[in-house]
């Protein structure tokens, strides 16, 4: 039976079985690239390339982010995220203030360009290698908030002059 490829992070009815098996393996908390070369293979760079590539061609691979326990308290993460978003917005508004000939269009375009740089640097690069299924959500996250900060920043900076 062939399963449809998920377009986002989705539920699998096998989740409890997979998690139970992972717990039996006594993995340390962390992120694992399953299918990557072993330390021994990495120690032999001459034999690694062709042999590893031939062995892995057409084989499954996965990225596993294994956490030992679920933590339902989102408060620390929400606070950290808020602080990072405020710092990012502040830096972007400062950057918008550096334009010699500021217009609404230029400020929104500059803000959108900064968002695209961030998108292309990490989520898009990561998608190229690992096929993360939420690439379009990252694209929207790069364009919409940054463009909104461009609009708000323009109004804020005009009110100060």
C-alpha atoms as an extended CHARMM CRD file, in Angstrom:
* protein
*
       161  EXT
         1         1  UNK       CA              0.0000000000        0.0000000000        0.0000000000  PROA      1               0.0000000000
         2         2  UNK       CA              1.4580000000        3.3490000000       -1.0180000000  PROA      2               0.0000000000
         3         3  UNK       CA              0.8250000000        6.2760000000        1.3060000000  PROA      3               0.0000000000
         4         4  UNK       CA              0.3840000000        9.7980000000        0.0020000000  PROA      4               0.0000000000
         5         5  UNK       CA              3.3600000000       12.0180000000        0.7320000000  PROA      5               0.0000000000
         6         6  UNK       CA              2.5060000000       14.4260000000        3.5600000000  PROA      6               0.0000000000
         7         7  UNK       CA              2.4250000000       18.0810000000        2.6010000000  PROA      7               0.0000000000
         8         8  UNK       CA              2.9830000000       19.1890000000        6.1820000000  PROA      8               0.0000000000
         9         9  UNK       CA              3.7900000000       17.6570000000        9.5170000000  PROA      9               0.0000000000
        10        10  UNK       CA              1.0600000000       15.0690000000        9.7920000000  PROA      10              0.0000000000
        11        11  UNK       CA             -0.2250000000       12.4270000000       12.1450000000  PROA      11              0.0000000000
        12        12  UNK       CA              0.6120000000        8.7810000000       11.5930000000  PROA      12              0.0000000000
        13        13  UNK       CA             -1.3460000000        6.0110000000       13.2880000000  PROA      13              0.0000000000
        14        14  UNK       CA              2.0570000000        4.4080000000       13.9260000000  PROA      14              0.0000000000
        15        15  UNK       CA              3.2000000000        7.2460000000       16.1830000000  PROA      15              0.0000000000
        16        16  UNK       CA              2.8430000000        5.3680000000       19.4870000000  PROA      16              0.0000000000
        17        17  UNK       CA              4.6480000000        2.3240000000       18.0800000000  PROA      17              0.0000000000
        18        18  UNK       CA              7.4600000000        4.4580000000       16.6960000000  PROA      18              0.0000000000
        19        19  UNK       CA              7.8430000000        6.4170000000       19.9360000000  PROA      19              0.0000000000
        20        20  UNK       CA              7.7840000000        3.2280000000       22.0290000000  PROA      20              0.0000000000
        21        21  UNK       CA             10.4920000000        1.7050000000       19.8380000000  PROA      21              0.0000000000
        22        22  UNK       CA             12.6090000000        4.8530000000       20.0370000000  PROA      22              0.0000000000
        23        23  UNK       CA             12.2930000000        4.8260000000       23.8350000000  PROA      23              0.0000000000
        24        24  UNK       CA             13.5430000000        1.2030000000       23.8710000000  PROA      24              0.0000000000
        25        25  UNK       CA             16.6610000000        2.2810000000       21.9630000000  PROA      25              0.0000000000
        26        26  UNK       CA             17.6990000000        4.6740000000       24.7700000000  PROA      26              0.0000000000
        27        27  UNK       CA             18.5550000000        7.4540000000       22.3610000000  PROA      27              0.0000000000
        28        28  UNK       CA             19.8620000000       10.6840000000       23.7690000000  PROA      28              0.0000000000
        29        29  UNK       CA             17.7520000000       13.7410000000       23.1540000000  PROA      29              0.0000000000
        30        30  UNK       CA             18.7620000000       15.4080000000       19.9100000000  PROA      30              0.0000000000
        31        31  UNK       CA             18.4650000000       15.5110000000       16.1490000000  PROA      31              0.0000000000
        32        32  UNK       CA             19.6060000000       12.5960000000       14.0210000000  PROA      32              0.0000000000
        33        33  UNK       CA             20.1370000000       12.3390000000       10.2690000000  PROA      33              0.0000000000
        34        34  UNK       CA             19.1520000000        8.7280000000        9.6160000000  PROA      34              0.0000000000
        35        35  UNK       CA             20.9370000000        7.2770000000        6.6060000000  PROA      35              0.0000000000
        36        36  UNK       CA             24.0000000000        9.4940000000        6.9850000000  PROA      36              0.0000000000
        37        37  UNK       CA             27.5080000000        7.9950000000        6.9610000000  PROA      37              0.0000000000
        38        38  UNK       CA             28.8870000000        6.5080000000       10.1660000000  PROA      38              0.0000000000
        39        39  UNK       CA             31.8720000000        8.1020000000       11.9660000000  PROA      39              0.0000000000
        40        40  UNK       CA             34.0360000000        5.3010000000       10.5570000000  PROA      40              0.0000000000
        41        41  UNK       CA             32.8920000000        6.0770000000        7.0190000000  PROA      41              0.0000000000
        42        42  UNK       CA             33.5360000000        9.7720000000        7.5800000000  PROA      42              0.0000000000
        43        43  UNK       CA             37.0580000000        8.9760000000        8.7840000000  PROA      43              0.0000000000
        44        44  UNK       CA             37.8610000000        7.5440000000        5.3340000000  PROA      44              0.0000000000
        45        45  UNK       CA             37.0710000000       10.3930000000        2.9470000000  PROA      45              0.0000000000
        46        46  UNK       CA             38.4100000000        8.5250000000       -0.1110000000  PROA      46              0.0000000000
        47        47  UNK       CA             36.1010000000        5.5390000000        0.2660000000  PROA      47              0.0000000000
        48        48  UNK       CA             33.1770000000        7.5600000000        1.5630000000  PROA      48              0.0000000000
        49        49  UNK       CA             32.0150000000        9.3140000000       -1.5650000000  PROA      49              0.0000000000
        50        50  UNK       CA             31.3420000000        6.6850000000       -4.2190000000  PROA      50              0.0000000000
        51        51  UNK       CA             30.6630000000        3.7250000000       -1.9090000000  PROA      51              0.0000000000
        52        52  UNK       CA             28.2860000000        5.6150000000        0.3560000000  PROA      52              0.0000000000
        53        53  UNK       CA             26.4600000000        7.2570000000       -2.5300000000  PROA      53              0.0000000000
        54        54  UNK       CA             26.0390000000        3.9080000000       -4.3250000000  PROA      54              0.0000000000
        55        55  UNK       CA             24.7660000000        2.2090000000       -1.1500000000  PROA      55              0.0000000000
        56        56  UNK       CA             22.2720000000        4.9890000000       -0.3640000000  PROA      56              0.0000000000
        57        57  UNK       CA             20.9200000000        5.5770000000       -3.8740000000  PROA      57              0.0000000000
        58        58  UNK       CA             17.1740000000        4.8910000000       -3.7870000000  PROA      58              0.0000000000
        59        59  UNK       CA             17.1730000000        4.1180000000       -0.0450000000  PROA      59              0.0000000000
        60        60  UNK       CA             14.9520000000        5.8290000000        2.5340000000  PROA      60              0.0000000000
        61        61  UNK       CA             16.3330000000        8.5040000000        4.8430000000  PROA      61              0.0000000000
        62        62  UNK       CA             14.9160000000       10.6110000000        7.6300000000  PROA      62              0.0000000000
        63        63  UNK       CA             15.6270000000       13.4510000000       10.0070000000  PROA      63              0.0000000000
        64        64  UNK       CA             14.6110000000       12.6100000000       13.5510000000  PROA      64              0.0000000000
        65        65  UNK       CA             14.2290000000       15.2840000000       16.2170000000  PROA      65              0.0000000000
        66        66  UNK       CA             13.9710000000       13.1810000000       19.3700000000  PROA      66              0.0000000000
        67        67  UNK       CA             12.8600000000       14.7770000000       22.6390000000  PROA      67              0.0000000000
        68        68  UNK       CA             12.7050000000       12.7660000000       25.8500000000  PROA      68              0.0000000000
        69        69  UNK       CA              9.5840000000       14.3650000000       27.2390000000  PROA      69              0.0000000000
        70        70  UNK       CA              6.6980000000       16.5520000000       26.1500000000  PROA      70              0.0000000000
        71        71  UNK       CA              6.4920000000       19.8950000000       27.8780000000  PROA      71              0.0000000000
        72        72  UNK       CA              3.0860000000       21.5390000000       27.6740000000  PROA      72              0.0000000000
        73        73  UNK       CA              4.1200000000       24.8810000000       29.1770000000  PROA      73              0.0000000000
        74        74  UNK       CA              4.5040000000       27.1390000000       26.1700000000  PROA      74              0.0000000000
        75        75  UNK       CA              5.1170000000       30.3170000000       28.1820000000  PROA      75              0.0000000000
        76        76  UNK       CA              8.9470000000       30.3180000000       27.9930000000  PROA      76              0.0000000000
        77        77  UNK       CA              8.8670000000       29.6800000000       24.2430000000  PROA      77              0.0000000000
        78        78  UNK       CA              6.2300000000       32.3620000000       23.6610000000  PROA      78              0.0000000000
        79        79  UNK       CA              8.2650000000       34.8960000000       25.6610000000  PROA      79              0.0000000000
        80        80  UNK       CA             11.4970000000       34.0440000000       23.7960000000  PROA      80              0.0000000000
        81        81  UNK       CA              9.6570000000       34.2590000000       20.4850000000  PROA      81              0.0000000000
        82        82  UNK       CA              8.1120000000       37.6240000000       21.3920000000  PROA      82              0.0000000000
        83        83  UNK       CA             11.5040000000       39.0320000000       22.3860000000  PROA      83              0.0000000000
        84        84  UNK       CA             13.1070000000       37.7770000000       19.1450000000  PROA      84              0.0000000000
        85        85  UNK       CA             10.2540000000       39.1900000000       17.0380000000  PROA      85              0.0000000000
        86        86  UNK       CA             10.5030000000       42.5780000000       18.7730000000  PROA      86              0.0000000000
        87        87  UNK       CA             14.2720000000       42.6580000000       18.2430000000  PROA      87              0.0000000000
        88        88  UNK       CA             13.8680000000       41.6610000000       14.5990000000  PROA      88              0.0000000000
        89        89  UNK       CA             11.2010000000       44.3260000000       14.0600000000  PROA      89              0.0000000000
        90        90  UNK       CA             13.3450000000       46.9550000000       15.7650000000  PROA      90              0.0000000000
        91        91  UNK       CA             16.3570000000       46.1090000000       13.6140000000  PROA      91              0.0000000000
        92        92  UNK       CA             14.2350000000       46.1600000000       10.4830000000  PROA      92              0.0000000000
        93        93  UNK       CA             12.7050000000       49.5420000000       11.3540000000  PROA      93              0.0000000000
        94        94  UNK       CA             16.2040000000       50.8960000000       12.0180000000  PROA      94              0.0000000000
        95        95  UNK       CA             17.2880000000       49.5620000000        8.6090000000  PROA      95              0.0000000000
        96        96  UNK       CA             14.2590000000       51.1650000000        6.9530000000  PROA      96              0.0000000000
        97        97  UNK       CA             15.2440000000       54.4660000000        8.5510000000  PROA      97              0.0000000000
        98        98  UNK       CA             18.6010000000       54.3110000000        6.7660000000  PROA      98              0.0000000000
        99        99  UNK       CA             17.0680000000       54.7170000000        3.3010000000  PROA      99              0.0000000000
       100       100  UNK       CA             18.1630000000       57.9870000000        1.6880000000  PROA      100             0.0000000000
       101       101  UNK       CA             14.9680000000       58.3830000000       -0.3530000000  PROA      101             0.0000000000
       102       102  UNK       CA             12.2730000000       56.6370000000        1.6800000000  PROA      102             0.0000000000
       103       103  UNK       CA              8.9030000000       55.9290000000        0.1550000000  PROA      103             0.0000000000
       104       104  UNK       CA              6.2560000000       53.4900000000        1.2890000000  PROA      104             0.0000000000
       105       105  UNK       CA              7.0010000000       51.2790000000       -1.7150000000  PROA      105             0.0000000000
       106       106  UNK       CA             10.7630000000       51.2270000000       -1.0490000000  PROA      106             0.0000000000
       107       107  UNK       CA             10.3180000000       50.4730000000        2.6160000000  PROA      107             0.0000000000
       108       108  UNK       CA              7.8530000000       47.6360000000        2.0090000000  PROA      108             0.0000000000
       109       109  UNK       CA             10.0640000000       46.2090000000       -0.7590000000  PROA      109             0.0000000000
       110       110  UNK       CA             13.1670000000       46.4280000000        1.4490000000  PROA      110             0.0000000000
       111       111  UNK       CA             11.3430000000       44.7360000000        4.3250000000  PROA      111             0.0000000000
       112       112  UNK       CA             10.0840000000       42.0000000000        1.9860000000  PROA      112             0.0000000000
       113       113  UNK       CA             13.6130000000       41.5530000000        0.6120000000  PROA      113             0.0000000000
       114       114  UNK       CA             14.9900000000       41.1060000000        4.1320000000  PROA      114             0.0000000000
       115       115  UNK       CA             12.3010000000       38.4840000000        4.7710000000  PROA      115             0.0000000000
       116       116  UNK       CA             13.2140000000       36.7050000000        1.5290000000  PROA      116             0.0000000000
       117       117  UNK       CA             16.9130000000       36.7060000000        2.4570000000  PROA      117             0.0000000000
       118       118  UNK       CA             16.0230000000       35.0160000000        5.7400000000  PROA      118             0.0000000000
       119       119  UNK       CA             13.7530000000       32.5530000000        3.9320000000  PROA      119             0.0000000000
       120       120  UNK       CA             16.3340000000       31.6560000000        1.3050000000  PROA      120             0.0000000000
       121       121  UNK       CA             19.1600000000       31.3650000000        3.8310000000  PROA      121             0.0000000000
       122       122  UNK       CA             17.6280000000       28.7600000000        6.1140000000  PROA      122             0.0000000000
       123       123  UNK       CA             14.1830000000       27.3020000000        5.3200000000  PROA      123             0.0000000000
       124       124  UNK       CA             14.7080000000       27.1490000000        1.5590000000  PROA      124             0.0000000000
       125       125  UNK       CA             18.2570000000       25.7630000000        1.8570000000  PROA      125             0.0000000000
       126       126  UNK       CA             17.0180000000       23.2160000000        4.3640000000  PROA      126             0.0000000000
       127       127  UNK       CA             14.1640000000       22.2550000000        2.0190000000  PROA      127             0.0000000000
       128       128  UNK       CA             16.6310000000       21.5990000000       -0.8060000000  PROA      128             0.0000000000
       129       129  UNK       CA             18.4260000000       19.0010000000        1.3030000000  PROA      129             0.0000000000
       130       130  UNK       CA             15.7240000000       17.5740000000        3.5820000000  PROA      130             0.0000000000
       131       131  UNK       CA             12.4270000000       18.1730000000        1.7170000000  PROA      131             0.0000000000
       132       132  UNK       CA             10.7370000000       19.7190000000        4.7590000000  PROA      132             0.0000000000
       133       133  UNK       CA              7.0360000000       19.6650000000        3.9560000000  PROA      133             0.0000000000
       134       134  UNK       CA              6.2130000000       23.1460000000        5.3100000000  PROA      134             0.0000000000
       135       135  UNK       CA              8.2150000000       25.2090000000        2.8060000000  PROA      135             0.0000000000
       136       136  UNK       CA              5.2320000000       27.3160000000        1.6770000000  PROA      136             0.0000000000
       137       137  UNK       CA              4.3460000000       28.2050000000        5.2650000000  PROA      137             0.0000000000
       138       138  UNK       CA              7.9090000000       29.4580000000        5.6930000000  PROA      138             0.0000000000
       139       139  UNK       CA              7.5850000000       31.5280000000        2.5230000000  PROA      139             0.0000000000
       140       140  UNK       CA              4.4020000000       33.1690000000        3.8100000000  PROA      140             0.0000000000
       141       141  UNK       CA              6.0900000000       33.7150000000        7.1940000000  PROA      141             0.0000000000
       142       142  UNK       CA              8.9520000000       35.4460000000        5.4030000000  PROA      142             0.0000000000
       143       143  UNK       CA              6.8290000000       37.7740000000        3.2840000000  PROA      143             0.0000000000
       144       144  UNK       CA              3.7440000000       38.7240000000        5.2920000000  PROA      144             0.0000000000
       145       145  UNK       CA              5.1890000000       39.7960000000        8.6690000000  PROA      145             0.0000000000
       146       146  UNK       CA              8.1760000000       41.5400000000        7.1200000000  PROA      146             0.0000000000
       147       147  UNK       CA              5.9610000000       43.4520000000        4.6930000000  PROA      147             0.0000000000
       148       148  UNK       CA              3.6630000000       44.4340000000        7.5740000000  PROA      148             0.0000000000
       149       149  UNK       CA              6.6940000000       45.7030000000        9.5210000000  PROA      149             0.0000000000
       150       150  UNK       CA              7.6190000000       47.6830000000        6.3830000000  PROA      150             0.0000000000
       151       151  UNK       CA              4.1850000000       49.3240000000        6.4170000000  PROA      151             0.0000000000
       152       152  UNK       CA              4.1770000000       49.9670000000       10.1630000000  PROA      152             0.0000000000
       153       153  UNK       CA              7.8040000000       51.0740000000       10.0880000000  PROA      153             0.0000000000
       154       154  UNK       CA              7.0570000000       53.5790000000        7.3340000000  PROA      154             0.0000000000
       155       155  UNK       CA              4.2300000000       55.1140000000        9.3570000000  PROA      155             0.0000000000
       156       156  UNK       CA              6.3370000000       55.1230000000       12.5240000000  PROA      156             0.0000000000
       157       157  UNK       CA              9.3520000000       56.7060000000       10.8370000000  PROA      157             0.0000000000
       158       158  UNK       CA              7.2020000000       59.3580000000        9.0650000000  PROA      158             0.0000000000
       159       159  UNK       CA              5.6220000000       60.3370000000       12.3670000000  PROA      159             0.0000000000
       160       160  UNK       CA              9.0740000000       60.9470000000       13.8610000000  PROA      160             0.0000000000
       161       161  UNK       CA             10.2160000000       63.3680000000       11.1510000000  PROA      161             0.0000000000
